[in-house]
Amino acid sequence: MWQKSMDLTDLIFDFLKDLPADEKFSLTNQLNRCVCSIPSNIAEGSGKRTKLHFGEFLSTALTSSFELETQLLIANEGNMVIIKS
């Protein structure tokens, strides 16, 4: 799960390079923060002593993935998505 979230982070970083310059400090910043939060929370939670604590961090990672999805939908609705051939 952690490795897949790291792969997702790489994909989003590549995507961010193609966003318009005027989005560099707003949507780009938001996408960067939420995608980095996913593997970070999985890693932090894996060091907790109980399954309950680990589950709380997994829940936070999941909510960050929902936030990421929303930000990507916003980028799509704003016609900021650049499709590479």
Secondary structure, DSSP 4 states (H G I P E B T S, - for coil): -HHHHHHHHHHHHHHHHTS-GGGTTTHHHHHHHHHHHHHHHHHHHHTSSSHHHHHHHHHHHHHHHHHHHHHHHHHHHTT------
